[in-house]
Amino acid sequence: MTCLVCGKPIISNDKGYCCSFGRPKTYCSDHCRNYMKYFVAMQKELDLIDLDDEHKRKIRGDLFRVGNGLKLFNSRSFSTKTNRSENK
């Protein structure tokens, strides 16, 4: 299995399985799990807030700033598509 956030493989026990009992792990670390937990919580709370257009724009700007802070290795490609050689 791979982490739902970063895509790293999830291996937690000596036999190479992602879990020994119960629900299988879906995140490789506490950081990835916390990211998804707080992202989903933010989405739920944002739906409950009655915002006017001015404040919606402010929140959109904040979210774009966070997204633009992520540095990509290949800066020439702005597409979300991956090369076929990367899918192997």
PyMOL Python script that loads the backbone (N, CA, C, O; Angstrom):
from pymol import cmd

cmd.read_pdbstr("""\
ATOM      1  N   MET A   1       0.824  -1.182   0.000  1.00  0.00           N
ATOM      2  CA  MET A   1       0.000   0.000   0.000  1.00  0.00           C
ATOM      3  C   MET A   1       0.875   1.254   0.000  1.00  0.00           C
ATOM      4  O   MET A   1       2.020   1.236   0.451  1.00  0.00           O
ATOM      5  N   THR A   2       0.314   2.319  -0.508  1.00  0.00           N
ATOM      6  CA  THR A   2       1.011   3.592  -0.498  1.00  0.00           C
ATOM      7  C   THR A   2       0.209   4.624   0.285  1.00  0.00           C
ATOM      8  O   THR A   2      -1.014   4.532   0.392  1.00  0.00           O
ATOM      9  N   CYS A   3       0.915   5.600   0.823  1.00  0.00           N
ATOM     10  CA  CYS A   3       0.295   6.666   1.607  1.00  0.00           C
ATOM     11  C   CYS A   3      -0.621   7.492   0.705  1.00  0.00           C
ATOM     12  O   CYS A   3      -0.267   7.797  -0.434  1.00  0.00           O
ATOM     13  N   LEU A   4      -1.794   7.850   1.216  1.00  0.00           N
ATOM     14  CA  LEU A   4      -2.754   8.620   0.427  1.00  0.00           C
ATOM     15  C   LEU A   4      -2.328  10.066   0.229  1.00  0.00           C
ATOM     16  O   LEU A   4      -2.844  10.735  -0.667  1.00  0.00           O
ATOM     17  N   VAL A   5      -1.402  10.568   1.037  1.00  0.00           N
ATOM     18  CA  VAL A   5      -0.974  11.956   0.935  1.00  0.00           C
ATOM     19  C   VAL A   5       0.296  12.077   0.099  1.00  0.00           C
ATOM     20  O   VAL A   5       0.326  12.830  -0.874  1.00  0.00           O
ATOM     21  N   CYS A   6       1.351  11.339   0.470  1.00  0.00           N
ATOM     22  CA  CYS A   6       2.654  11.532  -0.174  1.00  0.00           C
ATOM     23  C   CYS A   6       3.033  10.426  -1.150  1.00  0.00           C
ATOM     24  O   CYS A   6       3.962  10.601  -1.939  1.00  0.00           O
ATOM     25  N   GLY A   7       2.337   9.289  -1.116  1.00  0.00           N
ATOM     26  CA  GLY A   7       2.602   8.215  -2.057  1.00  0.00           C
ATOM     27  C   GLY A   7       3.727   7.276  -1.668  1.00  0.00           C
ATOM     28  O   GLY A   7       4.070   6.384  -2.444  1.00  0.00           O
ATOM     29  N   LYS A   8       4.314   7.450  -0.489  1.00  0.00           N
ATOM     30  CA  LYS A   8       5.383   6.549  -0.035  1.00  0.00           C
ATOM     31  C   LYS A   8       4.779   5.216   0.369  1.00  0.00           C
ATOM     32  O   LYS A   8       3.624   5.164   0.792  1.00  0.00           O
ATOM     33  N   PRO A   9       5.550   4.129   0.242  1.00  0.00           N
ATOM     34  CA  PRO A   9       5.024   2.824   0.654  1.00  0.00           C
ATOM     35  C   PRO A   9       4.811   2.759   2.165  1.00  0.00           C
ATOM     36  O   PRO A   9       5.553   3.361   2.941  1.00  0.00           O
ATOM     37  N   ILE A  10       3.781   2.016   2.562  1.00  0.00           N
ATOM     38  CA  ILE A  10       3.465   1.845   3.982  1.00  0.00           C
ATOM     39  C   ILE A  10       3.871   0.434   4.384  1.00  0.00           C
ATOM     40  O   ILE A  10       3.269  -0.545   3.943  1.00  0.00           O
ATOM     41  N   ILE A  11       4.889   0.338   5.219  1.00  0.00           N
ATOM     42  CA  ILE A  11       5.332  -0.948   5.753  1.00  0.00           C
ATOM     43  C   ILE A  11       5.545  -0.752   7.243  1.00  0.00           C
ATOM     44  O   ILE A  11       6.350   0.083   7.654  1.00  0.00           O
ATOM     45  N   SER A  12       4.819  -1.524   8.060  1.00  0.00           N
ATOM     46  CA  SER A  12       4.913  -1.281   9.490  1.00  0.00           C
ATOM     47  C   SER A  12       5.395  -2.474  10.298  1.00  0.00           C
ATOM     48  O   SER A  12       5.841  -2.289  11.430  1.00  0.00           O
ATOM     49  N   ASN A  13       5.326  -3.693   9.767  1.00  0.00           N
ATOM     50  CA  ASN A  13       5.797  -4.820  10.573  1.00  0.00           C
ATOM     51  C   ASN A  13       6.905  -5.585   9.852  1.00  0.00           C
ATOM     52  O   ASN A  13       7.225  -5.286   8.702  1.00  0.00           O
ATOM     53  N   ASP A  14       7.474  -6.552  10.519  1.00  0.00           N
ATOM     54  CA  ASP A  14       8.625  -7.280   9.989  1.00  0.00           C
ATOM     55  C   ASP A  14       8.300  -8.125   8.764  1.00  0.00           C
ATOM     56  O   ASP A  14       9.196  -8.407   7.968  1.00  0.00           O
ATOM     57  N   LYS A  15       7.060  -8.534   8.591  1.00  0.00           N
ATOM     58  CA  LYS A  15       6.679  -9.394   7.480  1.00  0.00           C
ATOM     59  C   LYS A  15       6.396  -8.612   6.205  1.00  0.00           C
ATOM     60  O   LYS A  15       6.163  -9.213   5.156  1.00  0.00           O
ATOM     61  N   GLY A  16       6.411  -7.283   6.273  1.00  0.00           N
ATOM     62  CA  GLY A  16       6.181  -6.472   5.094  1.00  0.00           C
ATOM     63  C   GLY A  16       4.736  -6.090   4.872  1.00  0.00           C
ATOM     64  O   GLY A  16       4.409  -5.432   3.885  1.00  0.00           O
ATOM     65  N   TYR A  17       3.860  -6.501   5.789  1.00  0.00           N
ATOM     66  CA  TYR A  17       2.457  -6.136   5.668  1.00  0.00           C
ATOM     67  C   TYR A  17       2.224  -4.758   6.273  1.00  0.00           C
ATOM     68  O   TYR A  17       2.970  -4.324   7.151  1.00  0.00           O
ATOM     69  N   CYS A  18       1.195  -4.078   5.803  1.00  0.00           N
ATOM     70  CA  CYS A  18       0.926  -2.742   6.321  1.00  0.00           C
ATOM     71  C   CYS A  18       0.190  -2.781   7.644  1.00  0.00           C
ATOM     72  O   CYS A  18       0.098  -1.756   8.320  1.00  0.00           O
ATOM     73  N   CYS A  19      -0.329  -3.913   8.028  1.00  0.00           N
ATOM     74  CA  CYS A  19      -1.002  -4.012   9.324  1.00  0.00           C
ATOM     75  C   CYS A  19      -1.074  -5.474   9.722  1.00  0.00           C
ATOM     76  O   CYS A  19      -1.022  -6.361   8.870  1.00  0.00           O
ATOM     77  N   SER A  20      -1.195  -5.722  11.018  1.00  0.00           N
ATOM     78  CA  SER A  20      -1.298  -7.102  11.475  1.00  0.00           C
ATOM     79  C   SER A  20      -2.736  -7.458  11.831  1.00  0.00           C
ATOM     80  O   SER A  20      -3.127  -8.621  11.732  1.00  0.00           O
ATOM     81  N   PHE A  21      -3.522  -6.477  12.242  1.00  0.00           N
ATOM     82  CA  PHE A  21      -4.928  -6.721  12.561  1.00  0.00           C
ATOM     83  C   PHE A  21      -5.670  -5.405  12.463  1.00  0.00           C
ATOM     84  O   PHE A  21      -5.064  -4.333  12.485  1.00  0.00           O
ATOM     85  N   GLY A  22      -6.972  -5.491  12.356  1.00  0.00           N
ATOM     86  CA  GLY A  22      -7.784  -4.278  12.308  1.00  0.00           C
ATOM     87  C   GLY A  22      -7.735  -3.582  10.959  1.00  0.00           C
ATOM     88  O   GLY A  22      -7.451  -4.189   9.927  1.00  0.00           O
ATOM     89  N   ARG A  23      -8.015  -2.314  11.001  1.00  0.00           N
ATOM     90  CA  ARG A  23      -8.076  -1.501   9.787  1.00  0.00           C
ATOM     91  C   ARG A  23      -6.660  -1.249   9.247  1.00  0.00           C
ATOM     92  O   ARG A  23      -5.757  -0.918  10.016  1.00  0.00           O
ATOM     93  N   PRO A  24      -6.462  -1.403   7.939  1.00  0.00           N
ATOM     94  CA  PRO A  24      -5.123  -1.157   7.378  1.00  0.00           C
ATOM     95  C   PRO A  24      -4.756   0.324   7.450  1.00  0.00           C
ATOM     96  O   PRO A  24      -5.620   1.196   7.357  1.00  0.00           O
ATOM     97  N   LYS A  25      -3.462   0.592   7.616  1.00  0.00           N
ATOM     98  CA  LYS A  25      -2.991   1.969   7.667  1.00  0.00           C
ATOM     99  C   LYS A  25      -3.112   2.601   6.284  1.00  0.00           C
ATOM    100  O   LYS A  25      -2.887   1.937   5.272  1.00  0.00           O
ATOM    101  N   THR A  26      -3.462   3.870   6.243  1.00  0.00           N
ATOM    102  CA  THR A  26      -3.577   4.573   4.966  1.00  0.00           C
ATOM    103  C   THR A  26      -2.570   5.711   4.850  1.00  0.00           C
ATOM    104  O   THR A  26      -2.465   6.341   3.798  1.00  0.00           O
ATOM    105  N   TYR A  27      -1.824   5.979   5.931  1.00  0.00           N
ATOM    106  CA  TYR A  27      -0.829   7.052   5.918  1.00  0.00           C
ATOM    107  C   TYR A  27       0.498   6.510   6.447  1.00  0.00           C
ATOM    108  O   TYR A  27       0.521   5.628   7.306  1.00  0.00           O
ATOM    109  N   CYS A  28       1.592   7.042   5.930  1.00  0.00           N
ATOM    110  CA  CYS A  28       2.914   6.545   6.305  1.00  0.00           C
ATOM    111  C   CYS A  28       3.423   7.166   7.591  1.00  0.00           C
ATOM    112  O   CYS A  28       4.308   6.595   8.229  1.00  0.00           O
ATOM    113  N   SER A  29       2.903   8.306   7.994  1.00  0.00           N
ATOM    114  CA  SER A  29       3.420   8.982   9.182  1.00  0.00           C
ATOM    115  C   SER A  29       2.314   9.790   9.853  1.00  0.00           C
ATOM    116  O   SER A  29       1.228   9.982   9.305  1.00  0.00           O
ATOM    117  N   ASP A  30       2.630  10.255  11.056  1.00  0.00           N
ATOM    118  CA  ASP A  30       1.695  11.118  11.772  1.00  0.00           C
ATOM    119  C   ASP A  30       1.503  12.441  11.043  1.00  0.00           C
ATOM    120  O   ASP A  30       0.424  13.029  11.099  1.00  0.00           O
ATOM    121  N   HIS A  31       2.540  12.910  10.363  1.00  0.00           N
ATOM    122  CA  HIS A  31       2.433  14.176   9.631  1.00  0.00           C
ATOM    123  C   HIS A  31       1.401  14.078   8.506  1.00  0.00           C
ATOM    124  O   HIS A  31       0.580  14.978   8.332  1.00  0.00           O
ATOM    125  N   CYS A  32       1.446  12.982   7.746  1.00  0.00           N
ATOM    126  CA  CYS A  32       0.479  12.798   6.653  1.00  0.00           C
ATOM    127  C   CYS A  32      -0.930  12.620   7.202  1.00  0.00           C
ATOM    128  O   CYS A  32      -1.886  13.168   6.651  1.00  0.00           O
ATOM    129  N   ARG A  33      -1.064  11.855   8.285  1.00  0.00           N
ATOM    130  CA  ARG A  33      -2.379  11.647   8.897  1.00  0.00           C
ATOM    131  C   ARG A  33      -2.944  12.965   9.426  1.00  0.00           C
ATOM    132  O   ARG A  33      -4.125  13.258   9.238  1.00  0.00           O
ATOM    133  N   ASN A  34      -2.097  13.759  10.090  1.00  0.00           N
ATOM    134  CA  ASN A  34      -2.554  15.047  10.603  1.00  0.00           C
ATOM    135  C   ASN A  34      -2.919  16.011   9.491  1.00  0.00           C
ATOM    136  O   ASN A  34      -3.892  16.756   9.612  1.00  0.00           O
ATOM    137  N   TYR A  35      -2.148  16.009   8.401  1.00  0.00           N
ATOM    138  CA  TYR A  35      -2.477  16.873   7.262  1.00  0.00           C
ATOM    139  C   TYR A  35      -3.889  16.575   6.778  1.00  0.00           C
ATOM    140  O   TYR A  35      -4.696  17.489   6.607  1.00  0.00           O
ATOM    141  N   MET A  36      -4.187  15.305   6.558  1.00  0.00           N
ATOM    142  CA  MET A  36      -5.502  14.945   6.028  1.00  0.00           C
ATOM    143  C   MET A  36      -6.596  15.226   7.057  1.00  0.00           C
ATOM    144  O   MET A  36      -7.683  15.673   6.693  1.00  0.00           O
ATOM    145  N   LYS A  37      -6.323  14.973   8.330  1.00  0.00           N
ATOM    146  CA  LYS A  37      -7.311  15.222   9.386  1.00  0.00           C
ATOM    147  C   LYS A  37      -7.686  16.701   9.433  1.00  0.00           C
ATOM    148  O   LYS A  37      -8.866  17.048   9.479  1.00  0.00           O
ATOM    149  N   TYR A  38      -6.674  17.570   9.422  1.00  0.00           N
ATOM    150  CA  TYR A  38      -6.952  19.001   9.520  1.00  0.00           C
ATOM    151  C   TYR A  38      -7.508  19.578   8.212  1.00  0.00           C
ATOM    152  O   TYR A  38      -8.269  20.545   8.240  1.00  0.00           O
ATOM    153  N   PHE A  39      -7.139  18.998   7.080  1.00  0.00           N
ATOM    154  CA  PHE A  39      -7.677  19.442   5.799  1.00  0.00           C
ATOM    155  C   PHE A  39      -9.176  19.166   5.729  1.00  0.00           C
ATOM    156  O   PHE A  39      -9.957  20.033   5.338  1.00  0.00           O
ATOM    157  N   VAL A  40      -9.567  17.963   6.109  1.00  0.00           N
ATOM    158  CA  VAL A  40     -10.988  17.594   6.098  1.00  0.00           C
ATOM    159  C   VAL A  40     -11.763  18.423   7.126  1.00  0.00           C
ATOM    160  O   VAL A  40     -12.883  18.857   6.856  1.00  0.00           O
ATOM    161  N   ALA A  41     -11.168  18.643   8.307  1.00  0.00           N
ATOM    162  CA  ALA A  41     -11.828  19.467   9.323  1.00  0.00           C
ATOM    163  C   ALA A  41     -12.019  20.891   8.812  1.00  0.00           C
ATOM    164  O   ALA A  41     -13.066  21.496   9.042  1.00  0.00           O
ATOM    165  N   MET A  42     -11.009  21.434   8.117  1.00  0.00           N
ATOM    166  CA  MET A  42     -11.121  22.782   7.572  1.00  0.00           C
ATOM    167  C   MET A  42     -12.239  22.854   6.539  1.00  0.00           C
ATOM    168  O   MET A  42     -13.011  23.812   6.527  1.00  0.00           O
ATOM    169  N   GLN A  43     -12.331  21.853   5.676  1.00  0.00           N
ATOM    170  CA  GLN A  43     -13.397  21.829   4.680  1.00  0.00           C
ATOM    171  C   GLN A  43     -14.776  21.818   5.337  1.00  0.00           C
ATOM    172  O   GLN A  43     -15.670  22.554   4.919  1.00  0.00           O
ATOM    173  N   LYS A  44     -14.946  20.994   6.351  1.00  0.00           N
ATOM    174  CA  LYS A  44     -16.242  20.895   7.028  1.00  0.00           C
ATOM    175  C   LYS A  44     -16.614  22.209   7.702  1.00  0.00           C
ATOM    176  O   LYS A  44     -17.755  22.660   7.593  1.00  0.00           O
ATOM    177  N   GLU A  45     -15.664  22.825   8.394  1.00  0.00           N
ATOM    178  CA  GLU A  45     -15.945  24.074   9.096  1.00  0.00           C
ATOM    179  C   GLU A  45     -16.193  25.221   8.122  1.00  0.00           C
ATOM    180  O   GLU A  45     -17.027  26.089   8.380  1.00  0.00           O
ATOM    181  N   LEU A  46     -15.466  25.226   7.003  1.00  0.00           N
ATOM    182  CA  LEU A  46     -15.636  26.281   6.014  1.00  0.00           C
ATOM    183  C   LEU A  46     -17.035  26.247   5.409  1.00  0.00           C
ATOM    184  O   LEU A  46     -17.598  27.295   5.090  1.00  0.00           O
ATOM    185  N   ASP A  47     -17.597  25.056   5.250  1.00  0.00           N
ATOM    186  CA  ASP A  47     -18.965  24.929   4.737  1.00  0.00           C
ATOM    187  C   ASP A  47     -19.999  25.504   5.695  1.00  0.00           C
ATOM    188  O   ASP A  47     -21.080  25.910   5.267  1.00  0.00           O
ATOM    189  N   LEU A  48     -19.682  25.543   6.980  1.00  0.00           N
ATOM    190  CA  LEU A  48     -20.631  26.014   7.987  1.00  0.00           C
ATOM    191  C   LEU A  48     -20.582  27.527   8.205  1.00  0.00           C
ATOM    192  O   LEU A  48     -21.458  28.086   8.865  1.00  0.00           O
ATOM    193  N   ILE A  49     -19.568  28.186   7.658  1.00  0.00           N
ATOM    194  CA  ILE A  49     -19.414  29.624   7.855  1.00  0.00           C
ATOM    195  C   ILE A  49     -20.142  30.364   6.748  1.00  0.00           C
ATOM    196  O   ILE A  49     -19.978  30.049   5.570  1.00  0.00           O
ATOM    197  N   ASP A  50     -20.946  31.348   7.126  1.00  0.00           N
ATOM    198  CA  ASP A  50     -21.647  32.185   6.151  1.00  0.00           C
ATOM    199  C   ASP A  50     -20.729  33.348   5.783  1.00  0.00           C
ATOM    200  O   ASP A  50     -20.542  34.272   6.575  1.00  0.00           O
ATOM    201  N   LEU A  51     -20.160  33.301   4.583  1.00  0.00           N
ATOM    202  CA  LEU A  51     -19.173  34.290   4.153  1.00  0.00           C
ATOM    203  C   LEU A  51     -19.727  35.200   3.069  1.00  0.00           C
ATOM    204  O   LEU A  51     -20.497  34.764   2.212  1.00  0.00           O
ATOM    205  N   ASP A  52     -19.332  36.460   3.112  1.00  0.00           N
ATOM    206  CA  ASP A  52     -19.639  37.345   1.990  1.00  0.00           C
ATOM    207  C   ASP A  52     -18.492  37.216   0.976  1.00  0.00           C
ATOM    208  O   ASP A  52     -17.472  36.588   1.259  1.00  0.00           O
ATOM    209  N   ASP A  53     -18.673  37.817  -0.201  1.00  0.00           N
ATOM    210  CA  ASP A  53     -17.694  37.658  -1.275  1.00  0.00           C
ATOM    211  C   ASP A  53     -16.307  38.172  -0.903  1.00  0.00           C
ATOM    212  O   ASP A  53     -15.300  37.590  -1.306  1.00  0.00           O
ATOM    213  N   GLU A  54     -16.252  39.254  -0.142  1.00  0.00           N
ATOM    214  CA  GLU A  54     -14.951  39.815   0.239  1.00  0.00           C
ATOM    215  C   GLU A  54     -14.139  38.824   1.072  1.00  0.00           C
ATOM    216  O   GLU A  54     -12.939  38.661   0.850  1.00  0.00           O
ATOM    217  N   HIS A  55     -14.783  38.171   2.017  1.00  0.00           N
ATOM    218  CA  HIS A  55     -14.085  37.227   2.881  1.00  0.00           C
ATOM    219  C   HIS A  55     -13.814  35.892   2.175  1.00  0.00           C
ATOM    220  O   HIS A  55     -12.848  35.200   2.495  1.00  0.00           O
ATOM    221  N   LYS A  56     -14.669  35.538   1.220  1.00  0.00           N
ATOM    222  CA  LYS A  56     -14.384  34.354   0.404  1.00  0.00           C
ATOM    223  C   LYS A  56     -13.114  34.568  -0.411  1.00  0.00           C
ATOM    224  O   LYS A  56     -12.294  33.658  -0.535  1.00  0.00           O
ATOM    225  N   ARG A  57     -12.950  35.763  -0.965  1.00  0.00           N
ATOM    226  CA  ARG A  57     -11.739  36.076  -1.727  1.00  0.00           C
ATOM    227  C   ARG A  57     -10.506  36.033  -0.836  1.00  0.00           C
ATOM    228  O   ARG A  57      -9.451  35.556  -1.254  1.00  0.00           O
ATOM    229  N   LYS A  58     -10.635  36.530   0.390  1.00  0.00           N
ATOM    230  CA  LYS A  58      -9.504  36.513   1.316  1.00  0.00           C
ATOM    231  C   LYS A  58      -9.080  35.077   1.632  1.00  0.00           C
ATOM    232  O   LYS A  58      -7.890  34.764   1.625  1.00  0.00           O
ATOM    233  N   ILE A  59     -10.046  34.212   1.905  1.00  0.00           N
ATOM    234  CA  ILE A  59      -9.734  32.813   2.201  1.00  0.00           C
ATOM    235  C   ILE A  59      -9.145  32.127   0.973  1.00  0.00           C
ATOM    236  O   ILE A  59      -8.197  31.350   1.091  1.00  0.00           O
ATOM    237  N   ARG A  60      -9.697  32.408  -0.200  1.00  0.00           N
ATOM    238  CA  ARG A  60      -9.130  31.835  -1.434  1.00  0.00           C
ATOM    239  C   ARG A  60      -7.689  32.255  -1.610  1.00  0.00           C
ATOM    240  O   ARG A  60      -6.842  31.443  -1.984  1.00  0.00           O
ATOM    241  N   GLY A  61      -7.400  33.532  -1.339  1.00  0.00           N
ATOM    242  CA  GLY A  61      -6.033  34.022  -1.442  1.00  0.00           C
ATOM    243  C   GLY A  61      -5.105  33.323  -0.465  1.00  0.00           C
ATOM    244  O   GLY A  61      -3.972  32.983  -0.806  1.00  0.00           O
ATOM    245  N   ASP A  62      -5.592  33.108   0.755  1.00  0.00           N
ATOM    246  CA  ASP A  62      -4.784  32.393   1.747  1.00  0.00           C
ATOM    247  C   ASP A  62      -4.478  30.972   1.292  1.00  0.00           C
ATOM    248  O   ASP A  62      -3.347  30.502   1.422  1.00  0.00           O
ATOM    249  N   LEU A  63      -5.483  30.296   0.763  1.00  0.00           N
ATOM    250  CA  LEU A  63      -5.283  28.925   0.294  1.00  0.00           C
ATOM    251  C   LEU A  63      -4.347  28.867  -0.913  1.00  0.00           C
ATOM    252  O   LEU A  63      -3.530  27.952  -1.017  1.00  0.00           O
ATOM    253  N   PHE A  64      -4.458  29.841  -1.830  1.00  0.00           N
ATOM    254  CA  PHE A  64      -3.541  29.889  -2.972  1.00  0.00           C
ATOM    255  C   PHE A  64      -2.107  30.129  -2.503  1.00  0.00           C
ATOM    256  O   PHE A  64      -1.171  29.545  -3.048  1.00  0.00           O
ATOM    257  N   ARG A  65      -1.929  30.987  -1.492  1.00  0.00           N
ATOM    258  CA  ARG A  65      -0.586  31.236  -0.968  1.00  0.00           C
ATOM    259  C   ARG A  65       0.034  29.961  -0.405  1.00  0.00           C
ATOM    260  O   ARG A  65       1.217  29.690  -0.612  1.00  0.00           O
ATOM    261  N   VAL A  66      -0.778  29.182   0.308  1.00  0.00           N
ATOM    262  CA  VAL A  66      -0.280  27.919   0.849  1.00  0.00           C
ATOM    263  C   VAL A  66       0.098  26.972  -0.295  1.00  0.00           C
ATOM    264  O   VAL A  66       1.157  26.344  -0.262  1.00  0.00           O
ATOM    265  N   GLY A  67      -0.768  26.874  -1.301  1.00  0.00           N
ATOM    266  CA  GLY A  67      -0.486  26.005  -2.442  1.00  0.00           C
ATOM    267  C   GLY A  67       0.727  26.449  -3.234  1.00  0.00           C
ATOM    268  O   GLY A  67       1.502  25.621  -3.712  1.00  0.00           O
ATOM    269  N   ASN A  68       0.891  27.746  -3.372  1.00  0.00           N
ATOM    270  CA  ASN A  68       2.042  28.247  -4.119  1.00  0.00           C
ATOM    271  C   ASN A  68       3.342  28.083  -3.351  1.00  0.00           C
ATOM    272  O   ASN A  68       4.423  28.190  -3.930  1.00  0.00           O
ATOM    273  N   GLY A  69       3.250  27.825  -2.060  1.00  0.00           N
ATOM    274  CA  GLY A  69       4.444  27.576  -1.266  1.00  0.00           C
ATOM    275  C   GLY A  69       5.045  26.207  -1.511  1.00  0.00           C
ATOM    276  O   GLY A  69       6.189  25.955  -1.131  1.00  0.00           O
ATOM    277  N   LEU A  70       4.287  25.313  -2.145  1.00  0.00           N
ATOM    278  CA  LEU A  70       4.814  23.988  -2.472  1.00  0.00           C
ATOM    279  C   LEU A  70       5.747  24.104  -3.663  1.00  0.00           C
ATOM    280  O   LEU A  70       5.350  24.582  -4.726  1.00  0.00           O
ATOM    281  N   LYS A  71       6.969  23.673  -3.490  1.00  0.00           N
ATOM    282  CA  LYS A  71       7.962  23.752  -4.567  1.00  0.00           C
ATOM    283  C   LYS A  71       7.959  22.449  -5.361  1.00  0.00           C
ATOM    284  O   LYS A  71       8.076  21.364  -4.792  1.00  0.00           O
ATOM    285  N   LEU A  72       7.824  22.566  -6.664  1.00  0.00           N
ATOM    286  CA  LEU A  72       7.859  21.412  -7.556  1.00  0.00           C
ATOM    287  C   LEU A  72       9.251  21.294  -8.152  1.00  0.00           C
ATOM    288  O   LEU A  72       9.910  22.304  -8.401  1.00  0.00           O
ATOM    289  N   PHE A  73       9.703  20.066  -8.382  1.00  0.00           N
ATOM    290  CA  PHE A  73      11.035  19.859  -8.929  1.00  0.00           C
ATOM    291  C   PHE A  73      11.120  20.256 -10.397  1.00  0.00           C
ATOM    292  O   PHE A  73      12.115  20.843 -10.823  1.00  0.00           O
ATOM    293  N   ASN A  74      10.090  19.942 -11.171  1.00  0.00           N
ATOM    294  CA  ASN A  74      10.084  20.274 -12.593  1.00  0.00           C
ATOM    295  C   ASN A  74       9.232  21.518 -12.776  1.00  0.00           C
ATOM    296  O   ASN A  74       8.013  21.419 -12.919  1.00  0.00           O
ATOM    297  N   SER A  75       9.858  22.687 -12.773  1.00  0.00           N
ATOM    298  CA  SER A  75       9.101  23.940 -12.812  1.00  0.00           C
ATOM    299  C   SER A  75       8.592  24.272 -14.210  1.00  0.00           C
ATOM    300  O   SER A  75       7.780  25.185 -14.358  1.00  0.00           O
ATOM    301  N   ARG A  76       9.048  23.554 -15.246  1.00  0.00           N
ATOM    302  CA  ARG A  76       8.589  23.845 -16.606  1.00  0.00           C
ATOM    303  C   ARG A  76       7.203  23.292 -16.865  1.00  0.00           C
ATOM    304  O   ARG A  76       6.496  23.802 -17.734  1.00  0.00           O
ATOM    305  N   SER A  77       6.798  22.279 -16.147  1.00  0.00           N
ATOM    306  CA  SER A  77       5.503  21.644 -16.377  1.00  0.00           C
ATOM    307  C   SER A  77       4.501  22.103 -15.328  1.00  0.00           C
ATOM    308  O   SER A  77       4.716  21.914 -14.131  1.00  0.00           O
ATOM    309  N   PHE A  78       3.407  22.705 -15.780  1.00  0.00           N
ATOM    310  CA  PHE A  78       2.353  23.134 -14.868  1.00  0.00           C
ATOM    311  C   PHE A  78       1.173  22.177 -14.904  1.00  0.00           C
ATOM    312  O   PHE A  78       0.139  22.450 -14.293  1.00  0.00           O
ATOM    313  N   SER A  79       1.310  21.074 -15.601  1.00  0.00           N
ATOM    314  CA  SER A  79       0.232  20.109 -15.740  1.00  0.00           C
ATOM    315  C   SER A  79       0.215  19.157 -14.561  1.00  0.00           C
ATOM    316  O   SER A  79       1.246  18.924 -13.930  1.00  0.00           O
ATOM    317  N   THR A  80      -0.968  18.597 -14.257  1.00  0.00           N
ATOM    318  CA  THR A  80      -1.077  17.587 -13.208  1.00  0.00           C
ATOM    319  C   THR A  80      -0.867  16.187 -13.783  1.00  0.00           C
ATOM    320  O   THR A  80      -0.831  15.210 -13.036  1.00  0.00           O
ATOM    321  N   LYS A  81      -0.731  16.086 -15.083  1.00  0.00           N
ATOM    322  CA  LYS A  81      -0.532  14.788 -15.704  1.00  0.00           C
ATOM    323  C   LYS A  81       0.911  14.335 -15.464  1.00  0.00           C
ATOM    324  O   LYS A  81       1.826  15.155 -15.385  1.00  0.00           O
ATOM    325  N   THR A  82       1.098  13.003 -15.349  1.00  0.00           N
ATOM    326  CA  THR A  82       2.434  12.464 -15.185  1.00  0.00           C
ATOM    327  C   THR A  82       2.860  11.778 -16.465  1.00  0.00           C
ATOM    328  O   THR A  82       2.026  11.348 -17.261  1.00  0.00           O
ATOM    329  N   ASN A  83       4.161  11.680 -16.656  1.00  0.00           N
ATOM    330  CA  ASN A  83       4.672  10.978 -17.826  1.00  0.00           C
ATOM    331  C   ASN A  83       4.386   9.494 -17.706  1.00  0.00           C
ATOM    332  O   ASN A  83       4.256   8.971 -16.600  1.00  0.00           O
ATOM    333  N   ARG A  84       4.290   8.821 -18.825  1.00  0.00           N
ATOM    334  CA  ARG A  84       4.029   7.385 -18.790  1.00  0.00           C
ATOM    335  C   ARG A  84       5.153   6.633 -18.115  1.00  0.00           C
ATOM    336  O   ARG A  84       4.907   5.622 -17.458  1.00  0.00           O
ATOM    337  N   SER A  85       6.378   7.099 -18.260  1.00  0.00           N
ATOM    338  CA  SER A  85       7.506   6.420 -17.642  1.00  0.00           C
ATOM    339  C   SER A  85       7.461   6.533 -16.114  1.00  0.00           C
ATOM    340  O   SER A  85       8.017   5.681 -15.422  1.00  0.00           O
ATOM    341  N   GLU A  86       6.809   7.571 -15.578  1.00  0.00           N
ATOM    342  CA  GLU A  86       6.704   7.747 -14.127  1.00  0.00           C
ATOM    343  C   GLU A  86       5.650   6.840 -13.534  1.00  0.00           C
ATOM    344  O   GLU A  86       5.675   6.590 -12.329  1.00  0.00           O
ATOM    345  N   ASN A  87       4.717   6.335 -14.337  1.00  0.00           N
ATOM    346  CA  ASN A  87       3.623   5.492 -13.830  1.00  0.00           C
ATOM    347  C   ASN A  87       4.052   4.057 -13.598  1.00  0.00           C
ATOM    348  O   ASN A  87       3.287   3.283 -13.022  1.00  0.00           O
ATOM    349  N   LYS A  88       5.226   3.681 -14.017  1.00  0.00           N
ATOM    350  CA  LYS A  88       5.650   2.277 -13.886  1.00  0.00           C
ATOM    351  C   LYS A  88       6.096   1.959 -12.501  1.00  0.00           C
ATOM    352  O   LYS A  88       6.483   0.824 -12.222  1.00  0.00           O
TER     353      LYS A  88
END
""", "prot")
cmd.dss("prot")
cmd.show_as("cartoon", "prot")
cmd.util.cbc("prot")
cmd.orient("prot")
